[in-house]
Amino acid sequence: MRIWFWLVALALSCAVQMASAQEQPLVFATVDRPPFSQQIDTEHRGFSIDLMRAIAEDLGREVIFQTQQEFSDMLDLVAARRVDGAIANISITSRREEIMDFSQPIFAAGMQIMVPAENRGNPYIQALLSRDVGLSVLAAIGLLFGGGMLMWFFERRVQPYFDRPVRDAMFPSFWWALNLVVNGGFEERMPQSWPGRFFAVVLVVGSLFLVSIFVAAITASVTVEALQGNVASLNDLDGRRVGTVDGSTTADFLRDRDVAFIGYPDPAAVIRDFEEGALDAVVFDAPILAFYAQTEGAGNVRLLDRIYRPENYGIALPAGSDLREPINQSLLRLRETGTYDALLDRWFGADFRGG
């Protein structure tokens, strides 16, 4: 009888402990990734946060969120089984699947390229208005003016065309030099003095090189500016300052394709340097860049249409987690009841359909 008593007591104790464990709130790690996860007035908000709350409610559980500073810290907590899971914009990859489990996909995403909005203008017009072209034009005008005034100095007493005061001779002398370069002749204003004739020969021969150099400088500047201003694909990022987040799937993607980039600890740091002009382009998760382009970056940035490396976001769970199947079943129920679509509408607009 005593043995039976202890067995019954032990069974009751285990039942009480299991019931107590069931009532404990779920602990999920997250990281600041608007619009998926963010803190607004100390409250956790975002598409992924609201979705996890809906899942927990469907399972009859409470959920607590722990915000981590780094994306890698969040995943490390999951791998070490120090939390029940993690949720944000976590891409499902084979490498991560080796050390943790994932729920069914909660969002269909990919990578996109963001560039300044001014790149939408005609690159050739922008090139003609560029600093290099302006300096080339000013240099040509200066050389023509200087050459014309030097010819005036040689010819002012022997050639009637140059026989005028220095103030009155400035434009006629410049016009004479311009006519020489454009037409390659003197017409009736042939120099009369020996120094003037010698300098005129130098001008005629030199004008051939002057015109060639000037045209080459303008052509090179227009070509370079046009190429730099026309970012239409991943291949156009070569030679540009590209930023992304270190340790992200985007960083792996760019590295595999030999695209040089500057790594940052988080998207906020990338955006900050992009806004300050330190970056020419940002490559990162499409929905995060789209959210920025529609909010803080509205009118100042544009996104290229193409989505690179389509991928899915999921809920990260410790390997062998008992929560995987209940969460997957809950996700299916939320889709069937329309709760999932309502969350998409709230955070991405009625016209958007992901996941």
N, C-alpha and C positions, 0 to 999 in steps of 0.2 A: 504493500500500500504506500509505503514511504517513497518507493521508486516511482510509482505512478504519479504521486503528488508532485515530485520534482519534475517529471516529464511534462505534466500539464502546466506547471508554473513556467517552465522554460519555453513552452510553445506560446503561452500567453505573452511572455516577455518579448519574444521574437515578433509576434503579431503587432504588439504595441510599437516596437521600434520600426517595423515596416510601415505602419500607418503614419508614424511621425515623419519618416523619411519622405513618404508620399506628399505630406503637407508642406515640406520645405520648399521654398521658392527656387526656381531654376536660376542659375547664375550664368550669364552669357557675356563674353568679352566683345567689345566693339572698338571702333576707332573713328575719328572724325572724318567723314567722307560725304559731304552734302551732295545730293539730296537723300542719300541712303541712310546715313547716320550722322547726327549732329546734336549739339547741346544748345538749346534755346532757353535762356533764363534758368539754367541748372536742370532743365528737363530734357530727357533724351527724346529726340524726334527724328523723323525720316521714314522713308519707304520701308527699309529693312526692319527698323525698330517697330514700326506699327504692325508690320506683318508678323514679327515674332510675338508681339503682344496678342495678336489675334490667334496665333497658334497656341500660345500658352492658355488663353481663355478657353479655346476649344478643348484642350486637354484637361481643363479644370485645375490648372496650376498658376502660380504667380511667377513672374520673371523679374530678375534684377540685372541691370546692365552695368558693366565695369568698363569705362573708357580707358584705352591704352594710348600711350604717346606714339608708338610705332606699330606699323602693320605687322611686322615680324613678331613683336611682343605678343600681340593678340593670338597669332597662330602657335607660338611657343606654349602659351597657356593651355591651348587645346591639346597639343601633342603630349604635354606633361600631365594631362588629366586634372589640372587645377581648376578648371571650369567645366560646366556642362556642355558648352559649345561656344561658337563665335558667329557673329553675323554682321555684315556690312556689304561691301561689294567684293566678295571673296570669289575669285575665279576658281572653277573646278579644273584642276590640272592633274596629270598623271603623277607628277613629282609629289604633289601634296597628298594625293590619294594613297601613296605608299606609307604615310605616317599618320593619317587620320581618315575619317569617313566623311561623306557628304550626303546631304539630303538630295532629293530631287531638285532640279534647277528651279530657282525662284525668279530668275531674270535673264533674258537673252541680251547679250551686250557684244562688245567688240572694241577695237581701237580706232581712233580718229585723229586727224591732224587739224590743229587750230593755228591760224595765222592772223596777223593784223588785218583789219577790215580794209585798209587803204590798198591792199594788194588787188582789190577788185577793179581798180582803175586800169586804163590802158597803159601798159608798161612802157611803150615807146614814147608816149606823151610825157610820162613821168621822167623818162630818161632825158628827153630834150630839155626839161626844166630842172635837171639835176645840177648839183654844184660843179661837177667836173666839166660838164658842157659849158656852163656859164664862165668858168675860169678860162677855158679854151677860147671862147669868143672874146673875152676881155683881153687875153694875151694877143690875139690876132689884131684887134683894133689898136692896141698899144704899139705893136710893131709897125703897122701901116702908118699910124700917126707919126711915130718917130722917124720912119724913113722919109715921109713926105716933108717934114720940117727940116731934116738934114739936106734934102734936095733944095728946099727954099734957101737955106744958108749958102749953098754953092751957086745957085742960079738967080738970086734976087736982083743982081745988077746986070745980067746979060740976057735973061729970058723974060719977055714981057709978061708971061703968065704968072711968074713969081715976083714980079716987081710991085710989091705992096708991103705995107707995114706988117709986123709980126702978128698983131692981133687979127688983122684982116686975112692973113695968109694961112691961118690954121686949118680952116675947113677946105679951101682950094687945094692946099698941099696934101691933106689926107685924101681928098677925092682923086687927085692925080695918082697917088700910090695905089689906091683901090682900083682905079681903072687899069693901071699897069698890071696888077695881079690878075684881075678878071679877064681882061682882053688881051694881055700879053704884048701891048704896043704903046707908043707914046702919042700917036696921032700927030697933030701939028706942034705939040709941046716938047719937041726933042731938046734935050739939054744942049747948052752952048759952050759951057766951060769944060776944061779938061777934067777937073775933079768931078763935075756933075756927070760927064759922060762915063767916066770910070765907075762911079757909084751907080749909074743907071744900068750898066752892064751887069754889075753885081746883083742889082735888084731883079733884073730879068731872069738871070740864072737861078738866083735864090728863090724867086717866086715859085718856080717849079717844085722845089722841095717844100716851100712853105705851104703851098696848097695841098700837097700830098700828105704832109704831116698833120695839117689841120683836119683834113677829111678823115684820115686814119684815126686821129684822136676822138673825133665825134662818133665815128662808126663803132670804135671799140667801146666807148662809154655807153652808147645806146644799146649795144649788144649785151654788155655785162649787166646793165640796169634792167634790161628786159628779161634776161634769164633769171636774175635774182628776184625780180618782182613777180615772176610767173610760177608760183608753187601750185602744181596741179596733181602731184602724186608723191609717193614715197621717194621715188628716184630724184625728185627735185630738191630733196633735203641735203644732198651732198654739198659740203662746203658751208653749210649754214649752222647757226647756233641753235641746237635742238635740245629741249629739256624734257625730262620725264622723272618718274619716281624710282629711286633705287630699290632693288629687290622686287619690283613688280613684274608681272608677266609682260608688260610693255617693254621694260628694260631688256628682258630676255629676247623678245621679238626683234628689237632694234640691233642687239648684239649679234644675233644669228644672221642678220642681213648686212652686217658691217656698216651700220649707220652710226656715226659718232654722235654721242649725246652727253649732256651734263646731267648727272644724277642729283636728285634732291631728296630730303627725308620725307616730304609729304607734298600733296598737291598744292597746298597753300603757298609753300615756298616757291614752287614752280610758277604759279600764277603771279606771285609778287615780282619775280624777276622779269617775267614776260611783260607785265604792265609797265615796268621801268625801262623797257627797251633792251634788256640784257640778253633776250632770246628772240630768235626769228620765228620759231615755231614750237608748239607743244604737242607731244604725242602721248595720249593717255586714254583711259576708258571713255568711250563715246558718251554715255549718259551723263557722266560728271562734267565733261567739257560742254555738252549741250545745255546742262543746267546753268553753268557759268555764263554761256553765251546769251542765254535768255534773261539773266538777272543782272549781275554786276557788270558783265562785259557787253551788254546789249549795245549794238551800234559801233562797237570798237573792234570786234573780232568777227571772224567768219570760220566756218567749219567746212572742210572738204567733204564732198558727198560720200566718198567711198569709205566703207567700213572694212578695216583690216582684221584678220584673224578673229572671226566670230567665236565667241566663247560664252559660257553660261556661268552665272553666279549661283552659289549654293550656300547652305548653312553648314559650317564646319563643326564636326563632332569628334570626340575622342574615338580612336579605333575600337570597334566592337561595342559602341554605345548602344544601350537599350532604348535610347530615345529616337533612334533613326527611323524605325518602322512607325511608331506613333506620329512622329512629325510628318513623315511622308503621307500617311493617311489623312492627317489634318490638312495638309496642303491641298490634297484632292478635294476634300470637303469645302475648303474656302474657295476653290475655283468653281465648284458646282453651285455654291450659294451666291456667287457674284461678289463676295467680299474682296477677293483678290483684285478683280477688275476695278472695284471702287477705290482701292488704294492706288492703283495705277493712275486713275483719273485725278485723284487728289494731288499726287506729287509730280505727274508728268503731263497732265492735260488729257482731255477726252479724246484727242486725235491720236494719241500714242498707244501703241500696243507692243509690249515687250514680253519677256518671260515665256 
